[in-house]
Amino acid sequence: MQGPRAPLDTEIPSVIEFLDSNLRPEGEWSITSEYPIAFSEANRNNIRIITENDEVLAHAVVRPMIIKTPAGLFKIAGLGSVVTSTEHRNQGLSTKTIESCLDAAKAHGCDFAILWTNLYDFYRRMGFELAGNEVSVLLDRDITGGEKNLKFMDSGKIAPEAIHRLYSQHTVTSLRTIDETRKYLQIPNSRVYTAWDATGTLKAYAIEGKGADLDGYIHEWGGNVPALVSLFAHIRQAQKRNITIIVPGHSQNLVRTLKEHGLHVNEGFLGMIKILNTANLFSKIKRHARSLGVQDLVLDATGGKYYIGAGTSVFLTDSERDVVRLIFGPQKPSEIHDFDKETAEVLDRVLPINMWVWGWDSV
Ligand SMILES: CC(C)(COP(=O)(O)OP(=O)(O)OC[C@H]1O[C@@H](n2cnc3c(N)ncnc32)[C@H](O)[C@@H]1OP(=O)(O)O)[C@@H](O)C(=O)NCCC(=O)NCCS
């Protein structure tokens, strides 16, 4: 058995065939067209495979991204397409490909890794925990209101620059080039909806579906709230089925407005997160705390223990998963641990940080 290691250029076709036959057996399109950046040539060094006699047995890929947030820039690693061939499962192969991907992510200087899965216990063994604040809003009825006199278009054949302009207005984004947006617009089974005003300016966009995943989910959107409400109303009329709109917990205006339209809101997690570079992440958060006027935040790690608090009031834990939940939420620190009043006030001002990864970037 060889690996985990990055594939050679000559092995790429067999890696893609392995992924398609194991993860996309319906064969309508290749998984690589669903994740054009993760499987781009530039990211091939971040693929890990285990092989035996030229046959691929296991695969995982990690994709470094820079996330811009009000708390600063974070380098994060999206982990995905984790799979072991059925005959070789339960021999530790995926554990090895994942660990090797995480090593690659650390070498890239990533602060933390994130993934999307329903195999919570499998990833908890490796230190991942459900965290981050995701709100899902069920669009299960016709809604009215929002911005008037918009013209809607149901097509991905639009200028990526227009989408990019609205995307860049979000408070939390992964840094993306226009060329990356152009590639995302071509993802199969993605329905692209846009709303334009009378002057031909894009006012809102929303993307429903993405390859085999996220059918019935609007996982990307941008624009001001009234234009988005009109666009969601249009999508509901166009599709005449229940659609779930995925919204960052910090998009409070949009959530409040959709609630006012009588839509049901469910609070969940962004994904599963594992810290990769504790010192870096903690120092970024302390810098953010200082920018908020908090000088005495305690956030330190020594000897496998984590110290979190303010001034002399410090909570001690040896669980990195506790730390993930405190930093990324969704709950406030005071809801997780019984800090004294003063410490709770300080921690609740700084944590959780607003973190988000838009659907098109999720690996
Ligand atoms: C999930 C998957 C990747 C695991 O691969 P694998 O090579 O068998 O994993 P490993 O051998 O490294 O780890 C197996 C361990 O995980 C545990 N495990 C496997 N599947 C699990 C699950 N669904 N939930 C919890 N634990 C699980 C096993 O019990 C075993 O634990 P042990 O080491 O304590 O005995 C594999 O089953 C697979 O390819 N599934 C289909 C694709 C898929 O679902 N991928 C995940 C996408 S997020």
The ligand as a MOL file (V3000), in Angstrom:
LIG
                    3D

  0  0  0     0  0            999 V3000
M  V30 BEGIN CTAB
M  V30 COUNTS 48 50 0 0 0
M  V30 BEGIN ATOM
M  V30 1 C -16.9100 7.1170 6.0930 0
M  V30 2 C -15.7350 6.4540 5.3770 0
M  V30 3 C -14.9840 7.5060 4.6110 0
M  V30 4 C -14.8310 5.8220 6.4360 0
M  V30 5 O -13.6900 5.3040 5.7520 0
M  V30 6 P -12.7890 4.1780 6.4090 0
M  V30 7 O -11.5170 4.0890 5.6300 0
M  V30 8 O -13.5480 2.9680 6.6360 0
M  V30 9 O -12.4870 4.8710 7.8130 0
M  V30 10 P -11.4060 4.4270 8.8710 0
M  V30 11 O -11.1020 2.9810 8.6900 0
M  V30 12 O -10.2870 5.3840 8.8660 0
M  V30 13 O -12.1870 4.6700 10.2040 0
M  V30 14 C -13.0570 3.7160 10.5570 0
M  V30 15 C -13.4840 4.0530 11.9550 0
M  V30 16 O -14.5210 4.9990 11.8420 0
M  V30 17 C -15.6910 4.4520 12.3460 0
M  V30 18 N -16.7520 4.8280 11.4450 0
M  V30 19 C -16.8900 4.5110 10.1540 0
M  V30 20 N -18.0340 5.0360 9.6710 0
M  V30 21 C -18.5840 5.7130 10.6990 0
M  V30 22 C -19.7670 6.4230 10.8540 0
M  V30 23 N -20.6450 6.5570 9.8830 0
M  V30 24 N -20.0260 6.9810 12.0560 0
M  V30 25 C -19.1660 6.8250 13.0940 0
M  V30 26 N -18.0410 6.1140 13.0040 0
M  V30 27 C -17.7600 5.5680 11.8140 0
M  V30 28 C -15.4720 2.9610 12.3500 0
M  V30 29 O -16.2530 2.3560 13.3450 0
M  V30 30 C -14.0250 2.8810 12.6740 0
M  V30 31 O -13.8020 3.1070 14.0540 0
M  V30 32 P -12.6840 2.2970 14.8720 0
M  V30 33 O -11.3800 2.6600 14.2210 0
M  V30 34 O -12.8230 2.8130 16.2470 0
M  V30 35 O -13.0410 0.8870 14.6720 0
M  V30 36 C -16.2120 5.3230 4.4300 0
M  V30 37 O -17.1390 4.5410 5.1060 0
M  V30 38 C -16.8140 5.8000 3.1260 0
M  V30 39 O -16.1150 5.9560 2.1500 0
M  V30 40 N -18.1560 6.0310 3.1090 0
M  V30 41 C -18.8350 6.4990 1.9220 0
M  V30 42 C -18.4950 7.9470 1.6060 0
M  V30 43 C -18.7690 8.8640 2.7670 0
M  V30 44 O -19.8030 8.8050 3.4080 0
M  V30 45 N -17.8220 9.7690 3.0430 0
M  V30 46 C -17.9250 10.7500 4.0820 0
M  V30 47 C -18.3460 12.0140 3.4660 0
M  V30 48 S -18.4140 13.2870 4.6670 0
M  V30 END ATOM
M  V30 BEGIN BOND
M  V30 1 1 1 2
M  V30 2 1 2 3
M  V30 3 1 2 4
M  V30 4 1 2 36
M  V30 5 1 4 5
M  V30 6 1 5 6
M  V30 7 2 6 7
M  V30 8 1 6 8
M  V30 9 1 6 9
M  V30 10 1 9 10
M  V30 11 2 10 11
M  V30 12 1 10 12
M  V30 13 1 10 13
M  V30 14 1 13 14
M  V30 15 1 14 15
M  V30 16 1 15 16
M  V30 17 1 15 30
M  V30 18 1 16 17
M  V30 19 1 17 18
M  V30 20 1 17 28
M  V30 21 1 18 19
M  V30 22 1 18 27
M  V30 23 2 19 20
M  V30 24 1 20 21
M  V30 25 1 21 22
M  V30 26 2 21 27
M  V30 27 1 22 23
M  V30 28 2 22 24
M  V30 29 1 24 25
M  V30 30 2 25 26
M  V30 31 1 26 27
M  V30 32 1 28 29
M  V30 33 1 28 30
M  V30 34 1 30 31
M  V30 35 1 31 32
M  V30 36 2 32 33
M  V30 37 1 32 34
M  V30 38 1 32 35
M  V30 39 1 36 37
M  V30 40 1 36 38
M  V30 41 2 38 39
M  V30 42 1 38 40
M  V30 43 1 40 41
M  V30 44 1 41 42
M  V30 45 1 42 43
M  V30 46 2 43 44
M  V30 47 1 43 45
M  V30 48 1 45 46
M  V30 49 1 46 47
M  V30 50 1 47 48
M  V30 END BOND
M  V30 END CTAB
M  END
